[in-house]
Amino acid sequence: MRRMAIFFSALTGGMLVLGIVENLTNFRWGAGDQNTFFGNPRWVLNDGKDVLILTIFLAIASAALWYLALRKGQADQRQS
Amino acid sequence: MSTAMVLNTTIRLSPGTNLFFYVLIWTVCIAGIGIVVWSALRSKRWQRWTTQDILIVAALGVLLEVYDNVIGDQFITPLLGGSNSFLHFLQLHDLPYLFLLMVGVALVRKPGCVTAMVFINFLLAALLFGSGHGVLDWTDGLTQGIFCDLYIVARRGGVYGPNATRLSMVLDGLAIGILRGAPNALLTDWNFDPYLNAQFYTWLAMWKDTWTNGLFNGIEGAVSAVLAQRVAVAVIPSLGIGKARARAVAADPFAEPDQQPVGPVIAEATATDGPAEGSLA
């Protein structure tokens, strides 16, 4: 579980960097890649903002996995 | 009318007929969810879902979305030559997706896990990119997962179960991949796109989308299955995938009866193999 948590954390870091870069460069905006948040036509996001929102979800998932990994570690310690 | 002409005919059903099929698909999805929920909550073949299962499914659902719409769309698909290339025709961009899905199945192994992961992926995509019709589009997500879960129910705990072998894992991966890809592609071309998006397909396009998605997703699921089991065991070493069969193979035939491991496979093996050499029976 710890390995999975580490993988998720590393991916979150990578996604954060990617999101910041794509947001600053307005990635593919000119090519028409514009995303409506929840289908709302008045809230149009570029790819970078989408990646950053997804990064938040990924960070929450990482936190959940760290919670599981640490809980498992404590349970193992109690057993030994 | 020749076969070629029939194949090139665009499928245009009346709105009433489309509505009938659309309601029918929803009915099948709801019935499927009912069966899966009953199996997950009431059936004695599976343990109840734990907090750990829910968190793993949620995390992998997010990961599927990260792959599907960021890594896959921005990096893998362009590397494979774009969405009109031969490699895209082979659905090669779906290989990591199927691998992650199979890891989730191997980690949780309970009815509902595939629909839950795919649906989280679907909802996040709808949040970030707008699905167009809200709840009406949910059938698109549901039909990718519900048939896989019905297969898991039909296997009665055999998917990544204690008696799983390499062959059974590969066959399970094949079935889950086919059931993830084919029904959704068929129903999208037959009903969802024509009815909800006024986008029509020919019979040939529908057939091509169905068989390519089904076959290649199936192959990718089969290829990923054993690797997914290894990853799952690395993540949670206490998983019992294939343990009963491994114990049966490793059992000492000359051991005293009280030292033999107890399990259904051992019981079967000793019952069918006959008395051991030197025994009185």
Interface residues (C-beta under 8 A of the other chain):
Chain A: M1 R3 M4 F8 L11 M15 L18 N35 T36 F37 F38 G39 N40 L45 D47 D50 V51 I53 L54 F57 L58 I60 A61 S62 A64 L65 Y67 L68
Chain B: Q52 L55 I56 A58 A59 V62 L63 E65 V66 N69 V70 Q74 L124 A126 L127 L128 F129 G130 S131 G132 G134 A234 V235 I236
